[in-house]
């Protein structure tokens, strides 16, 4: 299967935001040691990631009395590279990123959404003649990135090995770009997830139709590198759980797909993904 160049028209320059809390002494007494990077997997455009995550990063800074720097990525490839090198201190990552990051650096899941599991979806244009997966055999399907979990890795493995569908993948950079590709007729179908599809404006959602769903798995965790002190990991976890119990904070959490934060556990939530044999679908090259 050959990869196509990304859809440049919808890729935006990455944005960085430094959020420093100034509410008194931090748990470790202040200074550089209390500044932490929060990286976010780029499922949507950099501007959308920044819009959704900046308010939560700022609130976490206040709640924990830590200085948290939000890092927004232009591409999955840049995010993957930093994650596997252990650059982010805190990271919101896909379920399979949790597996790969644990292997590479020992990242520890802290919290995940307890409201909804992660479900990949394959969408076509509302007026498409496609009714079954067999109708897509031999066609072109858009995906955000080779290594996006529910929308690409898991989806491609199921289409290939379970459904026996032959297709050409086209990698377009984000879930948002996938949905636009399908609407514009640039791909017969596209891979996304229920969460990002639901966050699209009505004029986008109303032009798409789901033809296939993956089995559900535990959703994206917010995790930490093991170098982050245990007391800081605990402070971030407790802050997220407090926000989950605060009705006034619901909008902050809904925006980042952590509507009802619950403690995450690698063995319970993500270890079974090691058995899906997805490594052969992981790309180690830029697309």
C-alpha positions in Angstrom: 0.0 0.0 0.0 1.5 3.3 -1.0 1.2 6.5 1.0 0.2 9.8 -0.7 1.4 13.3 0.2 -0.6 15.0 3.0 -3.4 17.4 2.1 -1.4 20.6 2.7 -4.4 23.0 2.3 -5.7 22.2 5.7 -2.4 21.9 7.6 -1.6 24.9 9.8 1.5 26.1 11.5 1.9 24.6 15.0 1.3 26.9 17.9 3.1 26.9 21.3 1.7 28.5 24.4 3.5 29.1 27.7 1.2 29.1 30.7 2.8 29.9 34.0 0.8 29.9 37.3 1.7 32.5 39.9 -0.3 31.4 42.9 2.3 30.9 45.5 4.9 28.2 46.1 4.6 25.0 44.2 5.0 21.5 45.7 8.7 21.4 45.0 9.3 25.0 46.1 9.3 26.8 42.7 11.8 27.3 39.9 12.6 25.5 36.6 12.0 22.1 38.1 8.3 22.9 38.4 7.8 23.7 34.7 6.3 20.8 32.7 5.5 20.3 29.1 2.0 19.1 28.1 1.9 17.6 24.6 -1.3 16.7 22.8 -1.7 14.2 20.0 -2.8 16.3 16.9 -6.1 14.7 16.0 -7.5 18.0 14.7 -5.8 21.2 13.4 -3.2 22.9 15.6 -5.5 25.9 16.1 -8.3 23.6 17.3 -6.0 21.8 19.6 -4.8 25.1 21.1 -8.3 26.4 21.4 -9.5 23.3 23.3 -6.4 22.6 25.4 -5.1 26.0 26.4 -7.9 26.7 28.9 -7.4 23.3 30.6 -3.6 23.7 30.7 -4.1 27.0 32.4 -6.6 25.6 34.9 -4.3 22.7 35.7 -1.5 25.2 36.3 -3.7 26.9 38.9 -5.0 23.8 40.5 -1.5 22.2 40.9 0.5 25.4 41.4 2.8 24.2 38.6 4.0 25.9 35.5 2.6 23.9 32.5 3.6 24.6 28.9 1.2 23.4 26.2 3.0 22.0 23.2 0.9 21.8 20.0 2.1 19.8 17.0 1.6 20.3 13.3 1.8 16.6 12.5 1.5 13.1 13.9 5.0 12.5 12.8 6.5 15.3 14.9 4.4 14.2 17.9 5.5 10.5 17.5 9.1 11.5 17.3 9.0 13.6 20.5 6.9 11.1 22.4 9.2 8.2 21.6 12.3 10.3 22.6 10.6 11.2 25.9 10.4 14.9 25.3 6.9 15.7 26.8 6.6 15.5 30.6 2.8 15.2 30.4 1.0 13.9 27.3 -2.5 13.2 26.0 -2.0 10.3 23.6 -3.9 7.6 21.8 -4.4 4.1 23.3 -1.7 2.6 21.1 0.6 5.5 21.8 0.3 4.5 25.4 1.7 1.0 24.4 4.5 2.4 22.3 5.4 5.1 24.8 5.5 2.7 27.7 7.9 0.4 25.7 10.1 3.3 24.6 10.2 5.5 27.7 8.0 4.0 30.5 5.2 6.6 30.3 2.5 6.1 32.9 -1.2 6.6 32.2 -2.8 8.9 34.8 -6.4 9.5 33.8 -8.7 8.7 31.0 -12.3 9.5 30.1 -14.7 7.2 31.9 -17.8 8.4 29.9 -17.2 7.0 26.4 -14.8 4.4 24.9 -12.9 5.0 21.8 -14.5 3.8 18.6 -13.0 4.2 15.1 -15.4 5.0 12.2 -15.2 4.7 8.5 -17.2 7.4 6.8 -18.4 8.1 3.3 -20.2 11.0 1.7 -23.9 11.1 2.6 -24.8 10.6 -1.1 -22.2 8.0 -1.8 -23.3 4.8 -3.5 -21.2 2.8 -1.1 -23.4 0.7 1.1 -21.0 -2.1 2.2 -17.3 -2.5 2.7 -17.1 -4.6 -0.4 -18.1 -1.5 -2.4 -14.8 0.1 -1.2 -12.6 -2.8 -2.5 -9.9 -1.4 -4.7 -10.6 2.3 -3.8 -8.8 5.0 -2.0 -9.4 5.6 1.7 -8.2 8.7 3.6 -6.6 8.5 7.0 -5.1 11.1 9.3 -1.7 9.4 9.6 -0.3 5.9 9.4 0.1 5.8 13.2 -3.2 7.3 14.4 -4.8 4.5 16.4 -8.6 4.2 16.0 -8.8 6.1 12.8 -5.9 4.4 11.0 -3.8 1.7 12.6 -6.6 -0.3 14.0 -8.9 0.5 11.1 -6.4 -0.5 8.5 -5.6 -3.8 10.2 -9.3 -4.7 10.5 -10.1 -3.8 6.9 -7.1 -5.8 5.7 -7.1 -8.8 7.9 -10.7 -9.2 9.0 -12.7 -7.7 6.1 -10.2 -8.6 3.3 -10.6 -5.2 1.6 -7.9 -4.0 -0.8 -7.4 -0.2 -0.7 -4.9 2.5 -1.3 -4.3 4.7 1.8 -4.1 8.4 1.5 -2.6 10.2 4.6 -4.0 13.7 5.0 -2.7 15.0 8.3 -5.7 15.2 10.7 -9.2 13.9 11.3 -10.5 17.2 10.1 -8.8 16.8 6.8 -10.1 13.3 6.4 -13.7 14.4 6.7 -13.1 17.3 4.3 -11.4 14.9 1.8 -14.5 12.7 1.8 -16.9 15.6 1.5 -14.9 17.0 -1.5 -14.8 13.6 -3.2 -11.0 13.3 -2.9 -11.4 9.8 -1.3 -14.1 7.2 -1.4 -14.1 6.9 2.4 -12.1 8.1 5.4 -11.1 6.9 8.8 -12.0 8.9 12.0 -13.3 8.3 15.5 -16.7 8.9 17.0 -15.3 11.7 19.2 -13.8 13.9 16.5 -16.7 13.3 14.1 -19.1 14.5 16.8 -17.1 17.7 17.3 -17.3 18.6 13.6 -19.7 21.5 12.7 -23.2 20.4 11.5 -22.4 21.3 7.9 -19.6 18.7 8.0 -21.3 16.0 10.0 -24.5 16.2 8.0 -22.6 15.3 4.8 -21.1 12.1 6.2 -22.4 8.6 6.8 -20.8 5.9 8.9 -20.3 2.6 7.1 -18.1 0.7 9.6 -17.1 0.9 13.2 -14.1 -0.7 15.0 -14.6 -2.6 18.4 -14.4 -0.1 21.2 -11.3 0.3 23.5 -10.4 2.4 26.5 -9.9 6.0 25.3 -6.9 8.3 25.2 -5.1 8.7 28.5 -3.4 11.7 29.9 0.0 10.3 31.0 3.3 11.3 32.4 7.0 10.5 31.8 8.5 8.5 34.8 11.0 11.4 35.4 8.0 13.5 36.6 8.1 13.2 40.4 5.5 10.9 41.9 4.0 13.8 43.9 3.5 15.8 40.7 1.8 12.9 39.0 -0.4 12.6 42.0 -1.2 16.3 42.0 -2.1 16.3 38.3 -4.3 13.2 38.7 -6.1 14.6 41.7 -6.6 18.0 40.0 -8.2 16.2 37.0 -10.5 14.2 39.2 -11.6 17.3 41.1 -12.4 19.0 37.8 -14.4 16.0 36.8 -16.5 16.5 39.9 -17.0 20.2 39.3 -20.0 20.9 37.1 -18.6 24.3 36.2 -15.5 22.7 34.7 -17.6 20.4 32.4 -17.0 22.5 29.3 -13.2 22.5 29.8 -13.2 18.7 29.9 -15.8 18.1 27.2 -13.6 20.1 24.8 -10.6 17.8 25.3 -12.5 14.4 25.3 -12.0 13.9 29.0 -15.6 14.5 30.1 -15.5 12.2 33.1 -11.9 11.7 34.2 -11.2 8.4 36.0 -7.9 6.9 37.1 -6.2 5.0 34.3 -4.3 1.7 34.7 -2.1 0.4 32.0 -2.6 -3.3 32.8 -6.4 -3.0 32.9 -6.9 -0.4 30.1 -4.2 -0.8 27.5 -2.1 -3.9 27.9 -4.5 -6.0 25.8 -3.7 -3.8 22.8 -0.2 -5.4 22.7 -1.9 -8.5 21.4 -3.5 -6.8 18.3 -0.3 -7.2 16.2 -0.4 -3.6 15.0 3.4 -3.1 14.8 3.5 -4.1 11.2 1.1 -1.2 10.4 3.2 1.3 12.3 5.2 3.7 10.0 8.6 4.8 11.0 9.0 7.1 8.0 7.5 10.5 7.3 4.6 10.4 4.9 
